[in-house]
Amino acid sequence: MGEKREKPLDLLQGTLDMLVLRTLERGRMHGYAIAETIHQRSDDVLRVEEGALYPALHRLELRGLLAAEWGLSENNRRARYYRLTPAGRRYLEDERATWSRMVMAIARVMETA
């Protein structure tokens, strides 16, 4: 019998921005690489669709949390590369702390009878 593969989960509202910022903490990437990295790091549980990713990248850029520039991808195609700004790093730290508090609170609720 084969292993049952669960379908990818939908992201909770507000988590996509945090995941994108966290992914870019390691350095600049283009959109497809961001989506693939999130998918791989989540052990194939989270899948970011283009229809959600690119509006999020644009929104984060408008807020000054990301900067973007055009470059060539690994396969010599023109791609927009994103990187964290100092404001994006600060925002990510705040979001990380908020997320940790929320996860612990949800876990406490789920553990109580």
Contacts in CASP RR format, 6 or more apart in sequence:
PFRMAT RR
TARGET T0000
AUTHOR 0000-0000-0000
METHOD contacts of the structure
MODEL  1
MGEKREKPLDLLQGTLDMLVLRTLERGRMHGYAIAETIHQRSDDVLRVEE
GALYPALHRLELRGLLAAEWGLSENNRRARYYRLTPAGRRYLEDERATWS
RMVMAIARVMETA
6 45 0 8 1.000
8 39 0 8 1.000
8 44 0 8 1.000
8 45 0 8 1.000
8 46 0 8 1.000
8 47 0 8 1.000
9 45 0 8 1.000
9 46 0 8 1.000
11 19 0 8 1.000
11 46 0 8 1.000
11 48 0 8 1.000
11 52 0 8 1.000
15 99 0 8 1.000
16 48 0 8 1.000
16 52 0 8 1.000
16 53 0 8 1.000
16 56 0 8 1.000
17 56 0 8 1.000
17 59 0 8 1.000
17 60 0 8 1.000
17 65 0 8 1.000
17 95 0 8 1.000
18 92 0 8 1.000
18 95 0 8 1.000
18 96 0 8 1.000
18 99 0 8 1.000
19 38 0 8 1.000
19 46 0 8 1.000
19 48 0 8 1.000
20 34 0 8 1.000
20 38 0 8 1.000
20 53 0 8 1.000
20 56 0 8 1.000
20 57 0 8 1.000
20 60 0 8 1.000
20 66 0 8 1.000
20 82 0 8 1.000
21 60 0 8 1.000
21 65 0 8 1.000
21 66 0 8 1.000
21 84 0 8 1.000
21 88 0 8 1.000
21 91 0 8 1.000
21 92 0 8 1.000
21 95 0 8 1.000
22 92 0 8 1.000
22 96 0 8 1.000
23 29 0 8 1.000
23 34 0 8 1.000
23 37 0 8 1.000
23 38 0 8 1.000
23 41 0 8 1.000
24 34 0 8 1.000
24 66 0 8 1.000
24 82 0 8 1.000
24 83 0 8 1.000
24 84 0 8 1.000
25 84 0 8 1.000
25 89 0 8 1.000
25 92 0 8 1.000
27 83 0 8 1.000
27 84 0 8 1.000
28 81 0 8 1.000
28 82 0 8 1.000
28 83 0 8 1.000
29 37 0 8 1.000
29 81 0 8 1.000
29 82 0 8 1.000
30 73 0 8 1.000
30 79 0 8 1.000
30 80 0 8 1.000
30 81 0 8 1.000
30 82 0 8 1.000
31 53 0 8 1.000
31 54 0 8 1.000
31 57 0 8 1.000
31 79 0 8 1.000
31 80 0 8 1.000
31 82 0 8 1.000
32 73 0 8 1.000
32 79 0 8 1.000
34 48 0 8 1.000
34 53 0 8 1.000
34 57 0 8 1.000
34 82 0 8 1.000
35 47 0 8 1.000
35 48 0 8 1.000
35 50 0 8 1.000
35 53 0 8 1.000
38 46 0 8 1.000
38 48 0 8 1.000
39 46 0 8 1.000
39 47 0 8 1.000
39 48 0 8 1.000
57 66 0 8 1.000
57 68 0 8 1.000
57 80 0 8 1.000
57 82 0 8 1.000
60 66 0 8 1.000
60 82 0 8 1.000
60 88 0 8 1.000
61 67 0 8 1.000
61 68 0 8 1.000
61 82 0 8 1.000
64 85 0 8 1.000
64 87 0 8 1.000
64 88 0 8 1.000
65 84 0 8 1.000
65 85 0 8 1.000
65 87 0 8 1.000
65 88 0 8 1.000
65 91 0 8 1.000
66 82 0 8 1.000
66 83 0 8 1.000
66 84 0 8 1.000
66 85 0 8 1.000
66 88 0 8 1.000
67 82 0 8 1.000
67 83 0 8 1.000
67 84 0 8 1.000
67 85 0 8 1.000
68 80 0 8 1.000
68 81 0 8 1.000
68 82 0 8 1.000
68 83 0 8 1.000
69 80 0 8 1.000
69 81 0 8 1.000
70 78 0 8 1.000
70 79 0 8 1.000
70 80 0 8 1.000
70 81 0 8 1.000
71 78 0 8 1.000
71 79 0 8 1.000
71 80 0 8 1.000
71 81 0 8 1.000
72 78 0 8 1.000
72 79 0 8 1.000
73 79 0 8 1.000
84 92 0 8 1.000
END
